[in-house]
Amino acid sequence: MTALHLPAPAKLNLMLHILGRRADGYHELQTLFQFLDYGDELGFSRRDDGQIHLETPLPGVPPEQNLIVRAARLLQQATGCNYGADIRLTKRLPMGGGIGGGSSNAATTLLGLNHLWQLDLNEDTLANLGLQLGADVPVFVRGRAAFAEGVGERLTPVELQEPWYVVVNPQVSVSTAEIFSAPELTRDSPAITVRTVLEQDGRNDCQPVVEKRYPEVRNALILLNKFTSAKLTGTGGCVFGAFPDKAKADKVAAQLPTAMQGFIAKGSNRSMLHKALEALQRD
């Protein structure tokens, strides 16, 4: 195989509690991840000269800072692989939206090139490499809905209901670093158990900070709250609401202002990236 085409799915943080700040500046947190059947797409073509070439650079992001390129080079360095790749990104997920675009792209790159270059690295090794790129990358590498602790790297797989979601993009790019450094951010939420999370409707400690600083996000939450309980995902700026079936989600989405971009997607406890890789292995 010399070419490969794979999805890079979105995720939602169904809850996010900040327990405290560590000495290294990172935050201890607890969060609940679920995937969506919607996302970016990545195409990979193998090169024999070791070069990593991103054919679709993102505006304002130098290639050496792009998580796709960084993931590919990290994989080369970790394995001594002499292959390279031409990589094409079809971008659908907004940057700074809190739905995992960059982290998902990095994970798809690690898993895709592991397959294309025939490296045979296991999931644990790839997840550890992913953690070097970002705290959210391991959950995409492992591809299962999960309760996450630590900085997001300690994962406990969970089985959740898989509703339909309306995801609204207020078209603002929220800086994760800005929100986590905000003095007003709650940093003393008590730790809870997986069981408690699954029994209760958790909150997002970042939401009040983002609402205060980004009125577009606050307005989106107010609008979506007219139809269902709306929440912020991650550090934002996308907001979401759950619905029992696609018809109800479609009906609500049709009532949103045309200026308020968004999409409808089904929740999934198994990443569509892993479903695609499993299909390749069966073939």
N, C-alpha and C positions, 0 to 999 in steps of 0.2 A: 504494500500500500504506500503510495507517494502523496496522497491528498486526502483531506478529511474536512468535514463540515459539521459543526457541533453547536448546540444552543448554550447560552450563558444566562440562566434564568434569574429573575428577580426574586427577592425575599422580602418578607415583612417581619418586623419586630412586633409581636402581638402584645408584649409588655417589655418594659425596660426599667429596672431599679438600679440606682447607683448607691453602692454600699459604703464607699469611701475612696480616698485618694491614696495611692501607694507612694513610697519614698521616691520611686523612679518617675513619678509624674503621671503614670497610667492610673486608670480608675478600676476598682473592683466593682463588678456589676453582675446582675442576673437578668437574663433576657430569654425570650421564647421565639425561636425562629421557625417560620414556615415558608416553603417555596411557592412560587406562582408558575402557572403554565404560560408564561409570557417573559420575554427578555431579549437580550442582544443575540447575535449569531456571529460565530467566528469560523473562518475558513483557513485551513493550513495546507500549504504545499511544501514538501520537503526539498531542501537544498543540500547539495553535497559539499558546499564551500564553507560551511559553518556560519554564514551570515544570517542575522536576524533582521528581516525587513518588514516593517509595518506599512502596508500599502495604503492604509486609510488612517492617517494621523488625526488626532483630535485637535481642534482649534485651541491654541493657547497652552497645549501640553507638549513640551519637548519629548521626542521619542525616548530619550534616556530616562525620563521620569514616568513614562507610561507603564502602568502595571503589567500590561501584556508583554512588552519588551523586557521588563525587569524579570518577569516570571520565566520567560524563555531563556534568558541569559543565566539566571540562577540555576535552572535545570541543567544547562550545559556545564556550568562550573561544578555542580554537585556530582556529576556523573562522568565528566571528561568526554562527553559526546562530541563527535566531530561534525554531526549534521547541523544544518541551519533550517530556516523556514521563511517562506513568504506568508504573511498573515494579513487577512482581510477582515475588517470589523464592520458589521451592519449594526449601527447604533440605534437603539430604540429607548433605552432607559436613560432618564435625565441625570446629568451629573449633579452631585450634591442633593440627590433626592431621598437618600436614606433607604433605598431599595437594593443597594448592593452592586451597582453596575461595575465599578472598577474591581471590586473583590471577586465578583463572579467571573469577570473576564480573565483575571489572574488564575483562578481555579480551573477554568476551562482550558486555558493555555497549558497549565501543568499536566492535566489529565490527557488533553489531546495530544501533546507532543510526547508524553510518556508512551502513548499508544503508537503514534506515527513513527517515532524513533526506535520503537521496540526495546525500551529500557527495562520494562517489567518491574518498576518500583512499586512497592505496596502502598496501600492507602495511608498507613501511619507515616511513612517516609514523606509522602507527598504533602500530607497535612502539616508536618513539621516544617517543610520548606515553605508552605503557604503562610505559616505564622510569621515568617521573616518579612513577608510582604504586607501583612495587615491582620488585625485581630479577627476580622470576619472571614478571611479566606478559608480557614480550616472547615467551617461548616459547609461551604460550597464544595470543597474537596470531598467531604464525606457524604454529602448528598442526602441527608436524612433530617427531617424536622427534629429540632433538638432544644432542650433547655441548656443554656450556656452560662457558665460561671467563670470566675477569674477575670481576665480581660476579654473573655469571650471564647477562650480556647478549650476550656473543660466542658465537654459536650456529653449530655445524656439524651439518647434518642427517645422520642415520645411519639405517641399516636394521637393525632388531633382530628377533630372534625375537619372536613374539607369543603368549606362553603365557597360561594362565589363572592368576589370582592370588587367593589368600585374603588379604584385608586385615582386620586385627584392630584395633579401636579400644578401647584400654584406658580410655577415657572420662576422660582427663586432657587439659587444654589446656596445651600446652607453649609457653612464650614464646620466640620466636626470639631476641629481644634478650638474654634471660637466658642462653641457651646460648652465643651468640656472645661474650658478655662473660665467660664462665666462665674463671677463671685456669687451670684444668686442661685446657682445650681444646687439642688438638694443632693447632699452627699452622705446622708446618714440613714438611708432606708434599712430596716432590719432584714437580715437574711431570711429567706423563706425556703420551703422544700418544694420539690417537683410536684408532689401531690397537692400542695396548697395552690400552686400556680394553675394546675389543671382544674381545680375546683372553683377558683375565683376569677374574676375579670380584672386582671392587673392593669396598672397605669404605666405611663411613660414619664419618668422624672424629668426628661428633657423638654417635654411639651410646654410647660409654662414659660421656660426660657425662650424657646423658639417663637412662641406666640407673641411674647413681649417685643422681641427684636424684629420679627417679620410679620407685619400686619396682613400680608397676602396669605400666609399660612393660617392665621387666626380667622380670616374671612372664609377660607376654604372649609375649616372645621365647623364654623357656624352654619354654613350652607349644608354640608353633608349631615350635620346633626339633626336637620329637619326630617331626615329619612331613617336614620339609624344611629347607633352610638359610634361616633367618628373618633379616630385616634391618629396621632402622629406615628410614623415608623422611624425607628432609629433616632438620629438627630435631625431628621427632616431633610427637605421640606415637603415630601409627599405625605398625604393623609389618606386614610382608607376607612371603609365601612364594610361589614359582612352582611351577606344576604343568603337565604336558604336555597335559592335556585337562580338560574341565569335569567329567567324572565323578569324577576323582581329587580335584579341588578341592571338589566337593560332598561327597564322602566325608569329607574332613578337616574341612570346615566343620561337618558334622553332629556331629562328636565334640567340638567346642569347648563349654565351659560356656555355659549360656544367659545368664549374667550378662556374658559377654564378647561385646560387640556386634561386628559386622563385616559384610562383604559379599564376594561373589564377582564378579569382573569380568575381562574379557579385555583383555590388553595390546593397544595399537593404536599404530602408527607415524604414523597420521593422525588428528587430532583429530575427534571426532564433531561438534564445532561447525562445522568447515570442511566436513565432509561435508554437513551440513544447509544451509549457505550455498550450496554448489555446487548442491545440489538446487533451491534457490530460484531461482538464476540460470538453471538449465535450464528451469524452468517459466515 
